[in-house]
Amino acid sequence: MWFKNLYLYRLQDAFPLMPEALHERLSLKPFVPCTSEQRESVGWVPPLGREAEAMVHAVNGYMLLSMAHQERMLPASVIKDELEERVALLQARDARKVGSKEKKELREQIEFELLPRAFTRTRQTEAWIDPHAMWLIINTSSSTQAERFTGQLRKSIDSLPIVTPETDSSPAVIMTQWLSEGVLPAPFELGEECELLSQNDEQSVAVFKKHELMAEEVQSNLAHGKRVSKLMLVWADKISFVLTADLQIKRLKFLDVFAEQLDERDPQSQAEQRDIEFSLMTGEVSQLLADLLACFNASAEAAD
């Protein structure tokens, strides 16, 4: 249940549905595995697992959703090789050149024949909605996956006005200042990783991992004009993460304090464990986001 990445969106309007109503909407578009003729299939699944029925799990005002995406693995190289073989056979048999239109028809025929035999891969993407703080938070680092999730949610509830978060100050500029001075606003501390990007046309990159970030080689790159594009931070000794210049959060890691709290509660089932993890995660991450936005002088609207 612990999210590994936070792809952040701001809700532009109040979220219109309570958990029960959202469940009803999502239930109209459940996940159904690909048929033999389908390239892919997308739909909603219960976020607490197969034994659950609810398409929405609500805790403390947060709503957890889970989308499944299945696709048939039919690499373009396989189709290309088969197409070349068939074209060669036709040209040898008929002593003629196969035209582009016929190649297109052959390609479609090959895909139709091979698709039912292709393996499928299924992925689940989870997200939560925070109607109070106006967040939609998706557990992915991929913009493509984030767009697939938001597109499916938009189809399910008819409208989803969202934007990526905005701040008054540039995250890249502020993170560069933090790294140059070694002073961060509490409760943030520097981690052991950063990526520095030059501002000239060459766009050279310097990456430091498991490294003392106040070391001379890091500071030298900053002195020569490079700017932070990614920076590892630790929040309140509870969560470490990598923050990007476009305000996305990657490689989220919940530190030992959360494992201790989970052990204390002693969950008796997978669903109960996921429920506890979701409750712990949302409460802490919500505070982390509030602290983070404050660092970048977020606009009054975003801070509400």
C-alpha positions in Angstrom: 0.0 0.0 0.0 2.8 2.4 0.6 3.0 4.7 -2.4 6.4 4.8 -4.1 5.8 7.9 -6.1 3.5 10.9 -5.9 2.3 12.3 -9.2 0.5 15.4 -8.0 -2.6 17.2 -9.3 -4.6 20.0 -7.9 -8.4 19.8 -8.1 -9.7 23.1 -9.5 -13.2 22.6 -8.2 -14.6 20.9 -5.2 -14.8 17.2 -5.8 -18.4 16.5 -6.5 -18.9 13.0 -5.2 -19.0 11.4 -1.8 -17.4 7.9 -1.5 -20.7 6.0 -2.0 -21.6 7.9 -5.1 -18.1 7.6 -6.5 -18.3 3.8 -5.9 -21.5 3.7 -7.9 -19.8 5.6 -10.8 -16.7 3.4 -10.8 -18.7 0.2 -10.6 -20.1 1.1 -14.1 -16.6 0.7 -15.5 -15.1 -2.3 -13.8 -11.9 -3.9 -15.1 -12.6 -6.8 -17.5 -9.6 -8.8 -18.9 -8.7 -8.4 -22.6 -10.6 -10.5 -25.0 -8.6 -12.3 -27.6 -9.0 -9.4 -30.1 -8.2 -6.6 -27.7 -4.9 -4.8 -27.4 -5.7 -3.4 -24.0 -8.3 -3.1 -21.3 -8.7 -0.5 -18.5 -11.1 -0.5 -15.6 -11.6 -0.1 -11.8 -10.9 -2.8 -9.2 -11.5 -2.8 -5.4 -8.5 -1.0 -3.8 -8.5 -3.4 -0.7 -8.0 -6.5 -2.9 -10.0 -9.2 -4.6 -12.0 -10.1 -1.6 -13.4 -6.6 -1.2 -16.3 -5.2 -3.2 -16.1 -1.4 -2.7 -14.5 0.5 -5.6 -13.7 3.3 -3.1 -12.0 2.9 0.3 -12.6 6.0 2.4 -10.6 6.9 5.6 -10.6 10.2 7.4 -12.0 12.0 4.4 -9.4 10.5 1.9 -10.7 8.3 -0.9 -8.5 5.5 -2.3 -9.1 4.2 -5.9 -7.4 1.5 -7.9 -7.3 1.2 -11.7 -6.2 -2.0 -13.6 -4.6 -1.8 -17.0 -4.0 -4.9 -19.0 -2.3 -5.1 -22.4 -1.3 -7.8 -24.8 2.5 -8.0 -25.3 3.0 -8.1 -29.0 6.3 -6.3 -29.8 6.5 -4.3 -33.0 9.7 -6.3 -33.8 7.8 -9.6 -33.9 5.3 -8.1 -36.4 8.1 -6.6 -38.4 10.0 -9.9 -38.7 6.8 -11.8 -39.7 5.9 -9.1 -42.2 9.3 -9.2 -43.9 9.2 -12.9 -44.2 5.7 -12.9 -45.8 6.7 -10.1 -48.1 9.8 -12.0 -49.2 7.7 -15.1 -49.9 5.2 -13.2 -51.9 7.8 -11.4 -54.0 9.6 -14.7 -54.7 6.5 -16.5 -55.6 4.8 -13.9 -57.8 8.0 -12.2 -59.1 6.6 -8.8 -58.2 7.1 -6.0 -55.7 4.7 -5.8 -52.7 3.3 -2.3 -52.5 2.8 -0.2 -49.3 -1.0 -0.7 -49.3 -0.6 -4.5 -49.4 2.1 -4.3 -46.7 -0.4 -2.4 -44.5 -3.0 -5.1 -45.0 -0.5 -7.8 -44.3 0.6 -6.1 -41.1 -3.0 -5.9 -39.9 -3.6 -9.5 -40.8 -0.5 -10.6 -38.8 -1.5 -8.6 -35.8 -5.0 -10.1 -35.9 -3.5 -13.6 -36.1 -0.9 -13.1 -33.4 -2.8 -11.1 -30.9 -4.9 -13.9 -29.3 -1.6 -15.8 -28.6 0.2 -12.9 -27.0 0.9 -12.8 -23.3 -0.9 -10.3 -21.2 0.6 -7.9 -18.6 -1.6 -6.4 -15.9 -0.7 -3.4 -13.8 -2.6 -1.7 -11.0 -2.3 2.0 -10.3 -3.6 3.5 -7.1 -4.4 7.0 -6.2 -6.2 8.9 -3.5 -8.4 12.0 -3.6 -8.2 14.5 -0.8 -11.3 16.7 -1.2 -10.4 19.0 1.7 -6.9 20.0 0.5 -7.9 19.6 -3.1 -5.4 16.9 -4.1 -5.4 14.0 -6.6 -2.3 11.9 -5.8 -1.3 9.1 -8.1 1.2 6.4 -7.3 3.3 6.6 -10.4 6.3 8.4 -11.8 5.1 8.1 -15.4 3.2 11.0 -17.0 1.7 8.4 -19.4 0.3 6.3 -16.6 -0.9 9.4 -14.8 -2.8 10.6 -17.9 -4.3 7.1 -18.3 -5.6 7.2 -14.8 -7.0 10.7 -15.0 -8.5 9.9 -18.4 -10.3 6.9 -17.0 -11.5 8.8 -13.9 -12.8 11.6 -16.1 -14.7 9.1 -18.3 -16.2 7.6 -15.1 -17.4 10.8 -13.4 -17.9 12.9 -16.6 -15.6 15.8 -15.5 -12.3 16.2 -13.7 -10.8 19.7 -13.8 -7.2 19.3 -12.5 -3.9 21.1 -12.9 -0.3 20.3 -11.9 0.7 22.2 -8.8 2.0 25.8 -9.2 4.2 27.8 -6.8 5.2 31.4 -6.7 8.9 30.5 -6.5 10.7 28.2 -8.8 11.4 24.8 -7.1 14.7 24.5 -9.1 15.9 27.9 -7.8 14.9 27.2 -4.2 16.4 23.7 -4.2 19.6 25.2 -5.6 19.7 27.7 -2.8 19.2 24.9 -0.2 22.0 22.9 -1.7 24.4 25.9 -1.9 23.8 27.0 1.6 23.1 23.7 3.3 20.3 25.3 5.2 16.7 24.0 4.8 13.5 25.0 6.4 12.4 22.7 9.2 11.4 19.8 9.2 13.4 19.1 6.0 17.0 17.9 5.7 19.2 17.1 2.8 19.4 13.5 1.7 22.3 11.8 -0.2 21.3 12.4 -3.8 21.0 15.2 -6.3 21.0 15.8 -10.0 22.4 19.1 -11.3 21.7 20.5 -14.8 23.7 23.2 -16.6 21.8 26.1 -18.0 23.7 26.4 -21.3 22.8 24.8 -24.6 24.8 21.7 -23.8 22.5 20.7 -20.9 25.2 18.7 -19.2 24.1 16.7 -16.1 26.0 15.8 -12.9 24.4 13.1 -10.8 25.5 12.3 -7.2 24.1 9.3 -5.3 24.9 8.1 -1.8 27.0 11.2 -1.5 27.7 14.0 1.0 25.9 16.8 -0.8 27.9 19.6 0.9 31.1 18.1 -0.5 33.4 20.1 -2.7 32.6 18.4 -6.0 28.9 19.1 -5.6 29.4 22.7 -4.6 31.9 23.2 -7.5 29.2 22.2 -10.0 26.8 24.7 -8.4 29.5 27.4 -8.5 29.9 26.8 -12.3 26.2 27.6 -12.8 24.5 24.2 -12.6 21.0 24.2 -11.1 19.3 21.5 -9.1 16.8 19.4 -11.1 16.3 16.6 -8.5 17.1 16.6 -4.8 16.7 14.0 -2.2 15.1 15.3 1.0 14.1 13.8 4.4 11.0 15.1 6.0 10.6 15.0 9.9 12.8 11.9 10.1 9.9 10.0 8.8 9.9 10.1 5.0 12.7 10.4 2.4 12.0 11.2 -1.2 13.4 12.8 -4.4 11.8 16.1 -5.4 11.9 17.1 -9.1 12.0 20.6 -10.5 8.4 20.2 -11.8 7.3 19.4 -8.2 6.8 15.7 -8.6 7.9 13.3 -5.8 9.7 10.1 -6.6 11.2 7.2 -4.7 9.1 7.8 -1.6 10.4 5.8 1.3 8.6 5.5 4.6 11.1 5.1 7.4 11.2 2.6 10.3 8.7 4.6 12.4 5.8 3.4 10.2 6.8 -0.2 10.4 6.8 0.1 14.2 3.3 1.7 14.2 2.0 -1.1 11.9 3.4 -3.8 14.2 1.7 -2.1 17.2 -1.7 -2.4 15.5 -1.3 -6.0 14.5 -3.5 -6.3 11.4 -5.3 -9.6 11.0 -5.9 -9.6 7.2 -4.5 -8.1 4.1 -7.4 -5.7 3.8 -7.0 -4.6 7.4 -3.2 -4.0 6.8 -3.9 -2.0 3.7 -6.5 0.1 5.6 -4.0 0.9 8.4 -1.2 1.7 5.9 -3.5 4.0 4.0 -4.5 5.8 7.1 -0.9 6.3 8.3 0.3 7.3 4.9 -2.3 9.8 4.0 -2.1 11.6 7.3 1.7 12.0 7.1 1.9 12.8 3.4 -0.7 15.4 3.7 1.4 17.3 6.3 4.5 16.7 4.2 2.8 18.4 1.2 1.6 21.3 3.2 5.1 21.9 4.5 6.6 21.5 1.0 4.3 24.0 -0.6 5.0 26.5 2.2 8.7 26.2 1.3 8.0 27.4 -2.3 5.7 30.2 -1.3 2.7 28.5 -2.8 -0.1 30.8 -3.9 -2.9 31.5 -1.4 -5.3 29.4 -3.5 -3.0 26.3 -3.5 -2.3 26.7 0.2 -5.9 26.6 1.2 
